[in-house]
């Protein structure tokens, strides 16, 4: 079966380098995007400076090279390989190539709304390279320090990331613990409280015990109270597994 899909883009002006009395600036135009106020045809996301402009410029030029290159090469049907997704590789007959540049909050110095996309860039990296744990934690803390962190939104994105078949909560716990140990336990608790229910039902994610341990620590330091039914349900189970013991620790802390 063949399907056909058309994606249309509409820009107010072309992206360009602008000259002014204060120097040069790069104006990148948008076409469609999600903002805190909903979908917009040409949203404004950011005005300001990049903290590492040389590295960002190099990366942006690399993305532009990919966009301007035609990768398709005709070949016989016998040479076609299946496309494999999910942290793997493959080759399609269309030879599609995808590239993008993501700049986290720590790499930006300016203003603009931190909407769905900004939160998602950080949430998606909770399950990324462990070597980047401190950088991801810094990006999350910068967002919170700017007063732009939406805990409910970030919690929903976090559970979506950790519910993926190939994800593991171990790396996410590492990032969140790094952030918590800077003294931001109340901030991390504001994320974990709404994130825990969907991460525990209908069945807890793998590694939920470590996540509950961090939640218990953050809740205790924050003076948080009030039951979480999904935590109570896990705590009421028989046995002494890590997840059950840590659920009981969190439950009791929220009660006392």
ABEGO torsion letter per residue (X at the ends): XBBBBBBBBBBABBBBBBBBAAEBBBBBBBBEEBBAAEBBABBBABBEBBABAAAAAAAAAAAAAAAABBABBBBBAAABBBBBBGGBBBBBAAGBBBBBBBBBAAABBEBEBBBAAAAAAAAAAAABBAAAAAAAAAAAAAAAAAGABBAAAAAAAAAAAAABAABBAAAAAAAAAAAAAAGAAAAAAAAAAAAAAAAAOABBBBGAAAAAAAAAAAAAAAGBBEBBAAAAAAAABBEABAAAAAAAAAAAAAAX
